[in-house]
Amino acid sequence: RFVPKRMVPFSFPLSKCALWDPVPMGDVIGTHITYYRNPKICLVEKTLRLAYRHAKQNEKKSFSCFLLGSLAVDEDGEGITLTVDRFDPGRDV
């Protein structure tokens, strides 16, 4: 499942004081949410309808918004479930 072309290394922003030694230690490993778990997404219908209505009423072709929810590991430990249950249109400013 490891696809090196799609994986991008992450880094932390520069700061004046570091709480840890930034020198890499050990072998490089890939971290991806689907590497060890089977993901599921549950989207509440009301949230989807609010987002759709907001998109239709918006005069711009592109706009920003937020879909908020929670992430939980399944009882069997084999999967994760992302439950999206809130819509926030954000601010135009």
Secondary structure, 3 states (H helix, E strand, C coil): CCCCCCCCCCCCCCCCCCCCCCCCCCCCCCCCHHHHCEEEEEECHHHHHHHHHHHHHCCCCCCCCEEEEEEEECCCCCEEEEEEEEEECCCCC
